[in-house]
């Protein structure tokens, strides 16, 4: 499933780290957190921009960060790959990006399942 970020607004580094911590704390407090409990589009974009690089996975993050359309599985794979090289904080941020992708795909699937009005 293809994903495109819906904003061009950039989150600052402080906003990224604050929102990542808040989302993960809230998710940890729940037994079954909903798909929708994830970072904002601006933070997802900011996380991708932080980890874009010349590597194959970094190029996927770069394409997404520049507002391009990427395959959701490819974006998740790139984020998970980058987690292997990231600090603990970076690992958490990339986890939030993966959760954001899952929320986006879940929303798209729900929209497709709705009956179309004539």
C-alpha positions in Angstrom: 0.0 0.0 0.0 1.4 3.4 -0.9 1.8 6.2 1.6 2.3 9.9 1.2 2.8 12.3 4.1 0.0 14.8 4.3 1.9 17.7 5.6 5.0 19.7 4.7 5.2 21.3 8.1 8.4 20.3 9.9 8.5 19.4 13.6 11.5 20.7 15.5 13.9 18.2 17.1 12.4 19.2 20.5 8.9 18.5 19.3 9.9 15.2 17.8 11.5 13.9 21.0 8.7 15.2 23.2 6.0 13.7 21.1 7.9 10.4 20.8 8.2 10.1 24.6 4.6 11.1 25.2 3.2 8.6 22.6 5.3 5.7 23.9 4.5 6.5 27.5 0.8 6.5 26.7 1.0 3.3 24.6 2.9 1.6 27.4 0.1 2.5 29.9 -2.5 0.6 27.8 -3.0 -3.1 27.4 -4.2 -2.8 23.8 -3.3 0.7 22.5 -5.3 1.7 19.4 -3.7 2.1 16.0 -4.5 5.8 16.1 -2.3 6.5 19.1 0.8 7.5 17.2 2.8 10.5 16.3 1.6 13.4 14.2 2.3 13.6 10.5 4.8 16.4 11.1 6.7 14.3 13.6 6.7 11.2 11.3 8.1 13.5 8.6 10.7 14.8 11.0 11.8 11.3 12.0 12.3 10.3 8.4 14.3 13.4 7.8 16.6 12.7 10.7 17.4 9.2 9.4 17.7 9.8 5.6 21.0 9.0 4.1 22.7 7.5 1.0 22.0 3.9 2.1 19.1 2.0 0.5 17.0 2.3 3.6 18.0 6.0 4.0 17.0 6.7 0.5 13.5 5.3 1.2 13.3 7.6 4.2 14.6 10.5 2.1 11.9 9.9 -0.6 9.2 9.9 2.1 10.7 12.9 3.8 10.6 14.9 0.6 6.9 14.3 0.3 7.2 11.4 -2.2 5.0 8.3 -2.2 6.5 5.2 -0.8 5.3 1.6 -0.3 4.3 1.1 3.3 6.2 -2.2 3.6 9.3 -0.6 2.2 9.1 2.3 4.7 8.6 0.0 7.6 11.5 -2.2 6.5 13.7 0.9 6.1 12.8 2.2 9.6 13.4 -1.2 11.1 16.8 -1.5 9.4 17.8 1.9 10.6 16.8 0.9 14.2 19.8 -1.5 14.2 22.2 1.5 13.9 20.3 4.1 16.0 20.8 5.2 19.6 18.1 4.2 22.1 16.3 7.4 21.5 16.6 7.0 17.7 15.3 3.4 18.0 12.2 4.7 19.8 11.6 7.4 17.2 11.9 4.9 14.4 9.5 2.7 16.3 7.0 5.6 16.3 7.5 6.0 12.6 6.6 2.3 12.1 3.5 2.8 14.3 2.6 5.8 12.2 2.8 3.7 9.0 0.6 1.0 10.6 -2.0 3.6 11.5 -1.9 5.1 8.0 -2.4 1.6 6.4 -5.2 0.8 8.8 -7.0 4.0 8.0 -6.6 3.4 4.2 -8.0 -0.1 4.6 -11.0 1.2 6.6 -11.7 3.9 3.9 -11.6 1.2 1.2 -14.0 -1.0 3.2 -16.7 1.8 3.4 -19.4 1.5 0.8 -19.3 4.2 -1.8 -22.2 6.6 -2.1 -23.9 7.0 -5.4 
